Amino acid sequence: MRISDIPEIAKLSAQEKILLVEDFWDSIALDESVVPIPRSHRDELDRRLSMHESVQGRIFLSANFDKSNGGGL
């Protein structure tokens, strides 16, 4: 399907088209089975969550970093 197939879409402003795309994306995201997540991605998410949980309270926030030391770590 192309925009030219639905003339009403072609008449929308850029902002209206963006809102329409957001609505399309939201409707796709509601059903996880539509876009399957590869096992490798799930494994990576699990690894990152475990890492996050193991360092709770020791997270470095760049917003709190003192830039007077040159901004490096």
C-alpha positions in Angstrom: 0.0 0.0 0.0 1.2 3.5 -0.9 0.1 7.0 0.2 -1.2 7.5 -3.4 -3.6 4.6 -2.7 -5.4 6.8 -0.1 -5.7 10.4 -1.3 -6.9 11.6 2.0 -3.5 10.8 3.5 -1.6 12.8 0.9 -3.7 15.8 1.9 -2.6 15.7 5.5 0.0 18.1 6.9 3.4 16.7 8.0 2.3 17.0 11.6 -0.9 15.1 10.9 1.0 12.4 9.1 3.4 12.0 12.0 0.5 11.6 14.4 -1.0 9.0 12.0 2.2 7.1 11.9 2.4 7.2 15.7 -1.1 5.7 15.9 -0.1 3.0 13.4 3.0 2.2 15.5 1.0 2.1 18.7 -1.5 -0.3 17.2 1.3 -2.6 16.0 3.1 -2.5 19.4 -0.1 -3.7 21.2 0.3 -7.1 19.8 3.8 -8.6 20.5 3.1 -11.5 18.3 3.1 -9.2 15.2 6.8 -8.4 15.6 8.5 -11.3 17.3 11.6 -10.5 19.5 14.6 -12.7 18.6 15.9 -14.9 21.4 19.2 -13.1 21.3 17.5 -9.8 22.0 15.6 -11.3 25.0 18.9 -12.7 26.3 20.6 -9.3 26.0 17.7 -7.6 27.8 17.9 -10.2 30.6 21.7 -9.7 30.8 21.3 -5.9 31.1 18.5 -6.2 33.7 20.7 -8.5 35.8 23.6 -6.1 35.5 21.3 -3.2 36.5 19.9 -5.1 39.5 23.4 -6.1 40.7 24.6 -2.5 40.9 21.6 -0.8 42.4 22.6 2.3 44.4 25.9 2.5 42.5 24.6 3.9 39.2 26.6 6.8 37.8 24.4 9.6 36.4 26.1 11.8 33.8 23.8 14.7 34.8 25.4 14.6 38.3 29.0 14.5 36.9 31.2 17.5 37.8 32.3 18.9 34.5 35.1 20.9 36.2 37.4 17.8 35.8 37.3 18.0 32.0 34.1 16.0 31.5 35.9 12.7 31.4 35.5 9.7 33.6 
